[in-house]
Amino acid sequence: MQIAYDHFFRSHPDPMFIYELDSLRIVAVNEALVVGYGWREEELLELTLEDLHPPEERARLHQNVAGVTEGLDEAGIWQHRLRDGTLIHVEIRSHTLDFDSRRCELVTARNITHPRELERANAALERTNAELERREAALAEALRESEQATALLRLAGRIAGLGGWRVDLDTLQMYWSEQTAALHAKPTGTRPTLDDALGDYLPASRARIEYAFWRCAREGIVYDELVELKPRTGPVRWVRAIGEPERNESGAIVAVRGALQDVTELVEVRAESRRAAERLYQTLNHISDGFLTIDRKWRFGFVNRSAGGLLQRDPGSLVGRHVWDEFPDAESTFGPQYRKAFDDGVAITFSEHFPPLDKWFEVTAYPTSDGLAVHFQDVTERRSFDERLRQAQKLEALGQLTGGVAHDFNNLLTVILGNAELLTERLDDQQQLRLLAEMTASAAERGAELTNRLLAFARRQALEPRRVDINRLIGGMDGLLRRTLGERLEIEVVRGGGVWSARVDPGQLEVALLNLAINARDAMPDGGRLTIETANASLDDDYAARHEEVVPGQYVMLSLTDSGHGMTPEHMARAFEPFFTTKAVGKGSGLGLSMVYGFVKQSGGHIKLYSEVGEGTTARLYLPRATADDPEAVYPTDVDEPAPGEEHVLVVEDDALVREHVSSLLEGLGYRVTRAENGHEALAAIDAHDDIALLFTDVVMPGGMDGRRLADEARRRRPALRVLYTSGYTENAIVHHGRLDAGVQLLSKPYRRSELAAKVRRVLDGD
């Protein structure tokens, strides 16, 4: 065989050669190539394939060789170079082979240099290539269409979970499509028997499908069954099994064929839908809001339990009954809104009062294809709460207004009160002028009291809570209360045993107690009894839920009960409003109860009024129970007039009148005083005077540095410096959560000279 091949190669009339694909080196040539190309054989074996081609064909040559290495042999017209440099056109035919254990290519090069031969060869080659391209394109298109059709069928079967099957009744052999085999968890191409296939169904389902199959095979009855398929190696699936008879030309049934569809998700969705419907029914029947349906003939459909409770009717007794027959009064109130929802086809939300039940309902009517779905709530309590909230917002607005003017107003009162005091002292021999000065001082004090009451109501006082023994505090006020209330009133004090200490500002509590006692006195113009009681109390979660701003916990209860004329419900609703009073004009400011209310709330407590006309009134104060960490109250004792001082005091006040006034008072008390208008001037003074002992500064000042920031910077420079704040209205600089910050000393404006002297001396002495 090898000899015959060598002879064929050597004696072939067309030039032939073999070259190595990796190196392109020519490894064998035949006699026709040696004669036709002019080289000796040994010279040709020294050449490479590139040496036979002109330079312009090198790129194409390498592309062709790359194609050959990938198994793409190519015929074509090329140019070859003879030994003398002449270029000839050759028609190349080639194929790869193994030559001496090397991968090579055998090339046949037929000379077609003659013009006619070249033209015929090119034309034939073009026709051949064109026909090949056409056939390849047609084949590729057909292949693509076939692949797409097959892919679409497979995709449809996979997405729909749908497979085909056929049973030959002679052999009972089954044919399964790819998807049917997948549903049975078997490989594609499985050809089971009928009995094998039926074995994949659960027992109850097998009995049904087997009966339907043989009925179809014998009687030609088409079947469509929903059954459970349980392959031996897969999960249980719900499938829809459809079968029909297949007949031959004579009409005899020869096979049963059909489809198998995986409907597990559909069955689960339907089951979930039923469960969801049941959950919806249970949810609607157990929600706290009322829900009912009304059909287009105004008859009740579904009525949940809450709806029955709110309407005070048995839900079952309403179903099927006419709405307006059962609730005639509702037709004029709810009827127009329901009809509007019907006519417009849009949901309507409205609030309506239902007189027979004395309730306010908030209703939303949703139009449906069958009628209306109605959701409603009892909002009677919420409307009451909203009304209370609006009232509280009005009170808060008034409190903000009060805080806004208190600072400047108290600055003015400080100057007025101070100068009135000085005039009173210096006009001993001029009684008429002294009387005017005393009237001025009295008016300033009343103005200060008015401002303080408004600040108390607005919860903007600077409180100093302490651990207070309420029984002891009331005992200390016994004489004051009896003098204030007069002899016509009988006072009874009932002190509870083991009463806890309260966390409260003792001074402000005394003021609140005195205000309540005065109110009680005014409610008993012809005399009566005032009972003051103390006790421990616990307010639980239920009580807190029914009363705003109440925190459950332990409290100390202080109550005052009078035997006066009492209050109407309308007056009770407004009792804590500032400036509201039932007293005659000029007999009261209307700020007593509002001050007590604000003080108790700011202290974290609770106040409750009980009153009936002709039966008297009880005011109960619930004050937070103190803890061991709360500082103990210091009860007032008689003290000597503070001694004058001689220390250096830095007064920082942006109001010029107040600055000069307080500086004069301090100088009159013997102190050396340096004045500053703002924080920057004050720091400069501290740097200039190393003997300043006390910084007496206003809290609220312009210029970007308030009193607290000034004090912090001053103490950073002078750690031993004493600080006393003053203000007509304390803001968050030194007060947080209604309490003075720890270690802060405050003298509230307006103040008398004696109060100034005592406070300055106390701070300087470190008391």
Stockholm file with secondary structure:
# STOCKHOLM 1.0

chainA/1-767         MQIAYDHFFRSHPDPMFIYELDSLRIVAVNEALVVGYGWREEELLELTLEDLHPPEERARLHQNVAGVTEGLDEAGIWQHRLRDGTLIHVEIRSHTLDFDSRRCELVTARNITHPRELERANAALERTNAELERREAALAEALRESEQATALLRLAGRIAGLGGWRVDLDTLQMYWSEQTAALHAKPTGTRPTLDDALGDYLPASRARIEYAFWRCAREGIVYDELVELKPRTGPVRWVRAIGEPERNESGAIVAVRGALQDVTELVEVRAESRRAAERLYQTLNHISDGFLTIDRKWRFGFVNRSAGGLLQRDPGSLVGRHVWDEFPDAESTFGPQYRKAFDDGVAITFSEHFPPLDKWFEVTAYPTSDGLAVHFQDVTERRSFDERLRQAQKLEALGQLTGGVAHDFNNLLTVILGNAELLTERLDDQQQLRLLAEMTASAAERGAELTNRLLAFARRQALEPRRVDINRLIGGMDGLLRRTLGERLEIEVVRGGGVWSARVDPGQLEVALLNLAINARDAMPDGGRLTIETANASLDDDYAARHEEVVPGQYVMLSLTDSGHGMTPEHMARAFEPFFTTKAVGKGSGLGLSMVYGFVKQSGGHIKLYSEVGEGTTARLYLPRATADDPEAVYPTDVDEPAPGEEHVLVVEDDALVREHVSSLLEGLGYRVTRAENGHEALAAIDAHDDIALLFTDVVMPGGMDGRRLADEARRRRPALRVLYTSGYTENAIVHHGRLDAGVQLLSKPYRRSELAAKVRRVLDGD
#=GR chainA/1-767 SS CHHHHHHHHHHCSSCEEEEETTTCBEEEECHHHHHHHCCCHHHHTTCBGGGGSCGGGHHHHHHHHHHHHTTCCCCEEEEEECTTSCEEEEEEEEEEEEETTEEEEEEEEEECCSHHHHHHHHHHHHHHHHHHHHHHHHHHHHHHHHHHHHHHHHHHHHHHTEEEEEEETTTTEEEECHHHHHHTTCCTTCCCBHHHHHTTBCHHHHHHHHHHHHHHHHHCCCEEEEEEECCTTSCCEEEEEEEEEEECTTSCEEEEEEEEEECHHHHHHHHHHHHHHHHHHHHHHHSSSEEEEEETTSBEEEECHHHHHHHTSCHHHHTTSBHHHHCTTHHHHTHHHHHHHHHHCSCEEEEEEEGGGTEEEEEEEEECSSEEEEEEEECHHHHHHHHHHHHHHHHHHHHHHHHHHHHHHHHHHHHHHHHHHHHHHHCTTCHHHHHHHHHHHHHHHHHHHHHHHHHHHTTCCCBCCEEECHHHHHHHTHHHHHHHHCTTEEEEEECCTTCCCEEECHHHHHHHHHHHHHHHHHTCTTCEEEEEEEEEEEECHHHHHHSTTCCCEEEEEEEEEECSCCCCHHHHHTTTSTTCCCSCTTSCCSCHHHHHHHHHHHTTCEEEEEEETTTEEEEEEEEEBCCTTSCBCCCCCCCCCCCCCCCEEEEECSSHHHHHHHHHHHHHTTCEEEEESSHHHHHHHHHHCTTEEEEEEESSCSSSCCHHHHHHHHHHHCTTCEEEEEESSCCTTTEETTEECTTCCEEESSCCHHHHHHHHHHHHTTC
#=GC SS_cons         CHHHHHHHHHHCSSCEEEEETTTCBEEEECHHHHHHHCCCHHHHTTCBGGGGSCGGGHHHHHHHHHHHHTTCCCCEEEEEECTTSCEEEEEEEEEEEEETTEEEEEEEEEECCSHHHHHHHHHHHHHHHHHHHHHHHHHHHHHHHHHHHHHHHHHHHHHHTEEEEEEETTTTEEEECHHHHHHTTCCTTCCCBHHHHHTTBCHHHHHHHHHHHHHHHHHCCCEEEEEEECCTTSCCEEEEEEEEEEECTTSCEEEEEEEEEECHHHHHHHHHHHHHHHHHHHHHHHSSSEEEEEETTSBEEEECHHHHHHHTSCHHHHTTSBHHHHCTTHHHHTHHHHHHHHHHCSCEEEEEEEGGGTEEEEEEEEECSSEEEEEEEECHHHHHHHHHHHHHHHHHHHHHHHHHHHHHHHHHHHHHHHHHHHHHHHCTTCHHHHHHHHHHHHHHHHHHHHHHHHHHHTTCCCBCCEEECHHHHHHHTHHHHHHHHCTTEEEEEECCTTCCCEEECHHHHHHHHHHHHHHHHHTCTTCEEEEEEEEEEEECHHHHHHSTTCCCEEEEEEEEEECSCCCCHHHHHTTTSTTCCCSCTTSCCSCHHHHHHHHHHHTTCEEEEEEETTTEEEEEEEEEBCCTTSCBCCCCCCCCCCCCCCCEEEEECSSHHHHHHHHHHHHHTTCEEEEESSHHHHHHHHHHCTTEEEEEEESSCSSSCCHHHHHHHHHHHCTTCEEEEEESSCCTTTEETTEECTTCCEEESSCCHHHHHHHHHHHHTTC
//
